[in-house]
Amino acid sequence: NLPGHLSGMKFPHNAEQLKSFGAEWYTEAFHNFGTLPKGNSVKRIVSVEQLPHSGFDAAGGAGHKAFVTLEYARPDPELHTELFAKFPWDYFESDTGKTYRMQISSSGGDLDAPELLTYV
């Protein structure tokens, strides 16, 4: 895991890491980007559900996706508890991942960058 360009924080790149990075990581990330008030924190990760990335129910082909449910120390109607995460294909995960990663990263430049910068 490499640090992000804007935050310097390491970012999870799969559903398992969305769980294992822990509530503290979410708190730090949300504080860094100004989406969570400093007086609040993520209390716990309720669930992380990876969406299918192949077959009839595949959730798109640009990478893995997951639903993340969080609980905050101080519930607030302005804070979302149901989140969506999207990851680029991991080059080393499989032949499919390698093929897609090469296509996305080399066809006309890095096609992930504009989308990622929209979110961060």
N, C-alpha and C positions, 0 to 999 in steps of 0.2 A: 504494500500500500504506500503510495507516494503522497506527499502533501499537495493540497490544492493550491492553484496559482493565486487565488485571491485571499484565502484564509490561512494558508500554511498548515492547516490541519490534515491529518491523514483521513481518507474517506473510505468507507466500506465499499467493496465492489461485488458483493453477492449477498443473498438473503441470510446466510448463516452469520455473516459479519454484521448485518443489521441487528441481529440479536446479541452477538458476543461483544460488540463495542459498548453496550450498556447504556443505561439511562444518563449517566454522566456525560457521555459523548454527545448525545442529542442535546442536552442542556447547553454544553459549551458551543456546539454548532449553532443552535438557535439564538443564543446570546450574541455570538460573533456576527451573525447576519441581521440582528435586530428584530427577529420575529417572535422572541419570547422576552417579556419584561425581566429585568435583572432580579426582581424580587420573587420570581417563580422558577420552577425547575421541572424537569421530567422526573416523575416519581418512579415509573416502571414502564417497561415494554410489555404490553398486554399480549400482543401476537405479531408475528411476521408470517405472511402467507405468500409463498412464491407462486406466481401464476404460470400456467403451462407455456412452454416456448416451442412446442412442436405438436403436431397432430391437429385434429379437428378444432380443439378448443384453444389453439395457440393465441396468445395475446400479443400479436404483432411479431415482426421479424427483426427489428432493429436492436434487439438485446433483451436481457432478462428484465422482468418486472415483478414487483411485489406490493402487497398492501401491508401497511404497518399501522398498528393501533397502539396509541400511547395513553398514559394516564399522567396528569400533571399534579404537582404537589398542591396547587391552588387552582381548582377548576375555574375556567373562564369561558363564557360563551363566545368570546372573540378568538379562541384558540381551537384549531382543528385537532381532533383526536384520531381521525381516520386519514391516513396519509398514503400517497402513492410514490413508489420509488422505481427508478428505471436505471439500468446499468448497461453500458456498452458491452458488446461481446468480449469475452476474455480470450486473447490470442492463444493461450496455452490450454484452454479447457477441452477443445475437441477440434476435429477437422472442420466441422461446421463453423465453430467459433473463429478459427483461423481464417477461413475463407471470408466470412462476413467482416471480420475486423480489418482485413486487408482491403476489401472493397470500400468500406466506409471511410477508412483512414487515407486511402490513396487515390480515390476517384475524384479528381478536382480539388484536392486538399482535404483537410480534416473536416468531414461533414458533421461530426459530433460537436465541434466547438461552438457553432452558433446556438445550437439548442442548449448546451450546457451553460453558456454565458447568459442565456435568457433566464435560467433558474437560479444561478448564483450571481 
